[in-house]
Amino acid sequence: MSLEPLYVAKDNETIRWVVGSQSEQEYLVVLGRRKKTVVIDQSGKRREWDAVWYPSGETKGLRMGYSAIRGHEVYVVIEGMEYGGYDYVPQIRDLTTGLFFSADAKHWMFRATRDDEAFAVLDGQEVARHSSLTLYPPFFCPDGSSWAIVGLVDRQARVILNDLAGPRFSAVWPFAEWSDSCQFSYIGYESDSLAWLIAGMRRWGPFAAVKFAHYLPSGNDLMYGARYFNEDAISVFLNDSLLGRYEDIAAAPSAFEGPISLTVRIANGRYQIVRDTFVSPPYDSLSQVTTDRSGKRWVYAAYTRNKKRRKTLHPFDIQVALNGVLQPTRYWSVGEFFFSKDGSRLQFLVTDDKGECRVVIDSTTYGPYDTVTTMAFSEDSRQFGFIYEKDGEHRVNVNGFPSKPYRRLEPLLHFHPRRPGAIWFAADQNDIAAVTDDSILVRMDKLYCFWAPFDSTGTLHFFGQRADTVYRVTVAVPWDAIDSTDTLRKPPQ
């Protein structure tokens, strides 16, 4: 294990938090100093601000930036470069910097205003000038080649795509979806009851309402549901072809690959799943369909009224259907479904009428617990784990083995990329420790870990704090000492 000191706080400074990129080559130490906030980056440069918002990072954890206020001006700092000063930069939920990265991490964008003019800043250049901001964030095409924002021009909403403004509408609802050819789709409202569906250069309508629009995983084909004037039914189309009419669409579809699944309402207030040629039996209620990445496995929850509980607040029995086959076990409530990366395993949370939680992994149920905070699979799908609390004790279950109790556990669980085993962060007495297989690796007053902490070799990286010193922590975890084989231990029966 190595501890590399990065910064020692002075007498009048308080370390508020530390954040770093996944590689840890870029990091920020944020300090409170009297009425100011000081940010120190990896080059050692200090910047003093009146206030700082929590940084934004792209999904792979390779790049990040933050916004801050100095006087009456707002700045955004990305990789040591300041952009500003602006009158206003929208935040995310008023907490996190409103900075967005493309999926390939090569491009970034945020929105800002200055002197009663709104615009976007793309890779440092001001683009897409318009009258005022909307609530929608910037949107990047998956390959980063195109971008879109929604702005107001003379009090009318317009989608600005690659700096070209689209048609004017009274309001716009973007789906944040792109086709394979980077066509952006959205609904444009001429009034509350006159809607158009726009996808690239194509336009459908007018409609009284558009319920959903979703690109098929295969490419550029668009499925959408809309209601025509003087009709009560929702018509579902694939491009220009009518697929069916239903009383309503209860859940918008989503899928990585394979057929699109719809939750539709039929006669007598009942619901069905429609998926390609599959049509489920009618139920009193249904959840949205969750699909694995390949589209080959899919699951939903089916609700049936229990006559014995018809006057209670919870009159349903709930069963899980996997690939359309209803499983026999009945639950009081069912949470969100999670497939492993390769789709071979399924994990979900259920509760009983006493409010106790159980974790269902494939065909095995664990519990009961008071609360469950984190559930996860390893990248290779062979391992699973979850963090739970029971009778005031906090534990981690990895591959069926519960850990010893801890005073507190952070909601973070990471699996070693090459060997069986996981790491978690626990508070034991007054210290916070990085723990694997109940063995303490390092103790700190605070631990800062925001990305998957393992590199490709299985070495552990994160930031820590002892007293007034911030450290970069590197641990070569002795996994061979934990489990010398490359096979998983079986949980106790």
Buried (B, 14 or more C-beta within 10 A) or exposed (E): EEBEEBBEBEEEBEBEBBBBBBBBEBBBBBBBBEEBBBBBBBEEEEBEBEEBBBBBBBEBBBBBBBBBBBEEBBBBBBEEEEBBBBBEBBBBEEEBBBBBBBBBBBBBBBBBBBEEEBBBBBEEEEBBBBBEBBEBBBBBBBEBBBBBBBBBBEEBBBBBBBEEBBBBBEBBBBBEBBBBEBBBBBBBBBEEEBBBBBBBEEEBBBBBBBBBBBBBBEEBBBBBBBBBEEEEEBBBBEEEEEBBBBBBBBBBBBBEBBBBBBBBBBEEEBBBBBBEEEBBEBBBBBBBBBBBBEBEBBBBBBBBEBEEBEEEEEBBBBBBBEEBEBBEEEBBBBBEBBBBEBBBBBBBBBBEEEEBBBBBBEEEEBBBBBEBBBBBBBBEBBBBBBBBBBEEEBBBBBBBBBBEBBBEBBEBBBBBBEBBBBBBBBBBEEBBBBBBBBEEBBBBBBBBBBBBBBBEEBEBBBBBBBEBBBBBBBBEBEBEEBBEEEEBEEEEE
